[in-house]
Amino acid sequence: MRIEGDAIMRSLTGKPADAARGRAIALSRERGNCAICHVIPAPDEGLHGNVGPSLKGIADRLSEGQIRLRVADQRRVNPRSIMPSYYRVDGLKRVAAAYAGKPALTADEIEDIVAFLATLRQDNGTR
């Protein structure tokens, strides 16, 4: 994972990602669970959290590389963030035994979420 400025410019996998699968992961309570903290364009968005910024229009505000770094390890951008590090495994504290030494999300899952978030435009929520 090579960080350049505030972004990871290259895919973690080098393979095509699947935005539909990324949406499912982001909304899944068992995987990404992004909606616990962020508003995501979805039918139940009124029930989503507001601790983190809304993800509506994120593709207008951030590049794919910037999104990738924030999903993989937001603390590299903001060390005081409460957002979990979904891909980093080094230097973490109070990690559940099930996640010790391994990322919360796989590289494929990170890339799928990035592909989904890269579709979210301000004008209508998607591209």
Secondary structure as UniProt FT lines:
FT   TURN            5..6
FT   HELIX           19..27
FT   TURN            29..32
FT   HELIX           34..36
FT   TURN            43..44
FT   HELIX           45..47
FT   TURN            56..57
FT   HELIX           58..61
FT   HELIX           64..73
FT   HELIX           74..76
FT   TURN            79..80
FT   TURN            90..91
FT   HELIX           97..99
FT   TURN            100..101
FT   HELIX           107..117
FT   TURN            118..119
FT   TURN            122..124
//
